[in-house]
Amino acid sequence: MTTGRTSPAVNPLVRLGELGQSPWYDYITRDLMTSGELARLIADDGLRGMTSNPTIFETAIAASRLYDAEIRGLADTGRSAQEIFEHLAVADVQAACDAFAGVHHATGGSDGLVSLEVSPALARDTDATIHEAERLWRLLDRTNAMIKIPGTREGLPAITHCIAAGVSVNVTLLFSVERYAEVIEAFLEGLERRVEAGLPLRTIASVASFFVSRVDAKVDPLLDRLGDPEALRGRIAIANACAAYRLFEWSLGTPRWDRLAKAGARPQRPLWASTSTKDPRYSDVRYVEALVAPRTVNTLPPETFAAYREHGSPVVRIQDGVAAAPGQLRALAELGIDLGAITQALETEGVAKFAASYSALLAGIEAKAAVLAGAGRS
């Protein structure tokens, strides 16, 4: 079933919003705000939010000269590399939150949200994650900020605690439908704790970031080795995401959710992450087109965002994928490919990748601070 066909004259990114999917930007850097580019993306392309992660900040801060003067000034006051990074990241997220304030107001708090991630080094430490999430939330001091918490097993209690405490949470690094089910439970439990405490629910925003294209990057080579790539190649990541969406829809039809919604809760929307195309044989908007769906978010890196603006064809296709997913996932299992093992490996690798980017970021800031200090003395 497909619905909502659009005129080619309409900006495809704007049309996504009209179809119920919020396009967010998977990128942040200081000059986006200072140049006016972010304001243009919001006004012209219907941009509705922004996400960040350690890899993005590594590129923005350590690999550019945009922050050099500030790094030198902070280093001169004796700040550590971690303190310098936090100062710069918080300032960028606050500026982005301010730029999105109008969107946040116009959407009643559903969009106009900007995410900052807790240190990925804490992904296996529940108590430290809670402490860091609450501290960053207070530091940002913006109603349209979100704190990213990894959806690891250890992250689940932190998600519940933070939702109950009134922190808006972006649950990141989700790869399996099974873990996503646990995240839904953690979210609902947090809301229920707020109800029991007599606290409002309407102020809470949350998304569950389900990673997409990385799944095909793992599965496709296994299919190639089996010599039967055509039936399933490039389809499992989308099938996995569609299975997650089916679970999301089911969760909204339960009496439990109905009680929370009547108390003012808003859904924890699925957010499609890792939607850039890794295989050049596929369309550069493959993982956007297939997952257009109401009550979802798609966070696009700049290249994918620009590609979709240029040649996207927004139509709600999710139900086609939901219908096909069970058969595709069953066929994968019949080939002897264990999707559960693959998604667990992807979670482990994702945590390690972000932790490595965070370490490289701090090392880059430290090295840059030393160079800048030396240049100042010469």
Secondary structure as UniProt FT lines:
FT   TURN            8..9
FT   HELIX           12..18
FT   TURN            19..20
FT   STRAND          21..26
FT   HELIX           30..34
FT   HELIX           37..45
FT   STRAND          49..51
FT   HELIX           54..57
FT   HELIX           58..62
FT   TURN            66..67
FT   HELIX           68..76
FT   TURN            77..78
FT   HELIX           81..99
FT   HELIX           101..106
FT   TURN            107..109
FT   STRAND          113..117
FT   HELIX           120..122
FT   TURN            123..124
FT   HELIX           126..140
FT   TURN            143..144
FT   STRAND          145..150
FT   TURN            153..154
FT   HELIX           155..165
FT   STRAND          169..174
FT   HELIX           177..196
FT   TURN            197..198
FT   TURN            202..203
FT   STRAND          206..211
FT   HELIX           213..226
FT   HELIX           229..232
FT   TURN            233..235
FT   HELIX           236..251
FT   TURN            252..253
FT   HELIX           255..262
FT   TURN            263..264
FT   STRAND          269..273
FT   TURN            280..281
FT   TURN            284..285
FT   HELIX           286..289
FT   TURN            290..291
FT   TURN            294..295
FT   STRAND          296..300
FT   HELIX           302..311
FT   HELIX           318..334
FT   TURN            335..336
FT   HELIX           339..377
//
